[in-house]
């Protein structure tokens, strides 16, 4: 299971989300319920567990299919 960190684009609250298959890139936008805004908001992925990557520093890249 992959742990990802998302940040609400409205209030800036950060919260974790898990994923069982595949991997999404940093900067990925997901619409999630924000407990602070009390509504569904677009949230931006800022971190992926195990990669050490952070938004604006390093971007995760897929391996070439060649």
C-alpha angles and dihedrals in degrees: 000000000000120000115212131183120223130191124208109240092214106047102010096237112156122215137165128248129183131220127194103194131043127342132268125212128249108267092038110148119222127175107231138162111265112209091204097050090036092220140077111279136174108263126195123220109239104172144020119208114247098015099079088218120142130190111273095015109065130000121212112239130201119239116257114259093221 
